[in-house]
Amino acid sequence: MKDLEKIGGALLFLFGLVICLKSLDYPMGSLRLPGAGVFPLLASALLMALSLSIVISSYTKGDERNIPKSSFFPAKETPKRIMYGFASLLAFRYLLPLIGFAPTTFLFIFFLGRFLAHYSLRANIMFSVLTAFVSYYLFQVWLKIPLPKGLFGI
């Protein structure tokens, strides 16, 4: 397992390095008006930092033989969870122009939290509202990206 982490971390670091070097070919712009190379440069720097943390942690981890292994998807639940995830993506795609970005985002996150992650109702509602509000503010208000308004005008 540690060898796979070392290999995966090294490959991710190399991928980030290639993207970082390629992003230097694009204009950086300024702080007020960033150029085309800023986002790939920042994203690749973050990828390289996180991949380094994976490699370093693979060397510093203790023996994992005493930890019971559990899969992310329990075997009998896997097909149902995959279908829920796929259905929620399809619903997001088709509800987006009908009811708008914020309500669709709320429903999407609520569905995922309720049926895939099994969060409590209160926590799920709070997280869904927060996610819909932050994503709406980020894209519509801050970045001024036009989003579908839908029936509710939001």
Stockholm file with secondary structure:
# STOCKHOLM 1.0

chainA/1-154         MKDLEKIGGALLFLFGLVICLKSLDYPMGSLRLPGAGVFPLLASALLMALSLSIVISSYTKGDERNIPKSSFFPAKETPKRIMYGFASLLAFRYLLPLIGFAPTTFLFIFFLGRFLAHYSLRANIMFSVLTAFVSYYLFQVWLKIPLPKGLFGI
#=GR chainA/1-154 SS CHHHHHHHHHHHHHHHHHHHHHHTTSCCBCSSSBCTTHHHHHHHHHHHHHHHHHHHHHHHCCCCTTSCCCCSSCTTTHHHHHHHHHHHHHHHHHHHHHHCHHHHHHHHHHHIIIIISCCCHHHHHHHHHHHHHHHHIIIIIISCCCCCCTTTTC
#=GC SS_cons         CHHHHHHHHHHHHHHHHHHHHHHTTSCCBCSSSBCTTHHHHHHHHHHHHHHHHHHHHHHHCCCCTTSCCCCSSCTTTHHHHHHHHHHHHHHHHHHHHHHCHHHHHHHHHHHIIIIISCCCHHHHHHHHHHHHHHHHIIIIIISCCCCCCTTTTC
//
